């Protein structure tokens, strides 16, 4: 982050589009195999983890390229309005 962020920003790549491979207990809105978008930890890796509250199904309507642009964009617009 070009030295502008105070402290360790963590691993790059928070926005993601993926296919759910497993879910934790109590997660009902994300079936295994669902295409999703959201924020994940180290989302640029081949395998990532995410809090289910920060992930939403795409419904298969969006490409991965389009879906991974939405989480931060939506959050920014939501907070600005």
C-alpha positions in Angstrom: 0.0 0.0 0.0 2.8 2.3 -0.9 3.8 3.1 2.7 0.6 5.0 3.3 -1.0 2.4 5.6 0.0 2.6 9.2 1.1 -0.9 10.4 0.9 -4.3 8.6 -2.0 -4.3 6.1 -2.0 -8.1 6.0 -1.8 -10.3 2.9 -2.9 -8.7 -0.4 -6.2 -9.6 -2.1 -9.3 -9.3 0.0 -12.0 -9.2 -2.7 -12.7 -12.6 -4.2 -15.0 -14.7 -6.3 -14.9 -18.4 -5.7 -16.6 -21.8 -5.4 -17.5 -22.9 -1.9 -15.6 -26.1 -1.1 -16.8 -26.5 2.6 -18.7 -24.6 5.2 -18.8 -24.5 9.0 -21.6 -25.5 11.3 -24.5 -23.2 11.1 -23.9 -21.8 7.6 -27.1 -22.4 5.7 -26.9 -19.7 2.9 -23.8 -21.1 1.2 -24.1 -24.7 -0.1 -21.0 -26.5 -1.2 -20.4 -25.9 -4.9 -22.1 -22.4 -4.9 -20.3 -19.6 -6.8 -19.8 -16.7 -4.4 -18.3 -13.2 -4.0 -17.0 -11.5 -0.9 -14.0 -10.8 1.3 -11.6 -13.6 2.1 -8.2 -13.9 3.9 -5.4 -14.2 1.3 -7.9 -14.4 -1.5 -5.2 -14.4 -4.1 -4.1 -17.9 -2.9 -5.4 -21.1 -4.5 -7.3 -21.8 -1.2 -8.8 -19.1 1.0 -11.0 -18.8 4.1 -13.8 -16.3 4.6 -16.3 -15.4 7.3 -19.6 -16.6 6.0 -21.1 -13.2 6.9 -18.9 -11.5 4.3 -19.7 -13.9 1.4 -22.8 -13.9 -0.8 -23.9 -16.2 -3.7 -23.7 -14.8 -7.2 -26.5 -17.0 -8.5 -24.2 -17.9 -11.4 -25.1 -14.7 -13.1 -21.8 -12.9 -12.8 -18.4 -14.0 -14.2 -15.6 -14.4 -11.6 -14.0 -11.3 -13.1 -17.1 -9.2 -12.5 -17.9 -10.7 -9.1 -14.6 -10.0 -7.5 -14.8 -6.3 -8.3 -18.0 -5.8 -6.3 -17.2 -6.3 -2.5 -15.0 -3.3 -1.9 -16.9 -1.2 -4.5 -20.2 -1.9 -2.9 -18.8 -1.3 0.6 -17.3 2.1 -0.5 -20.6 3.2 -2.1 -22.7 2.0 0.8 -20.6 4.0 3.3 -20.5 7.1 1.0 -24.2 7.3 0.8 
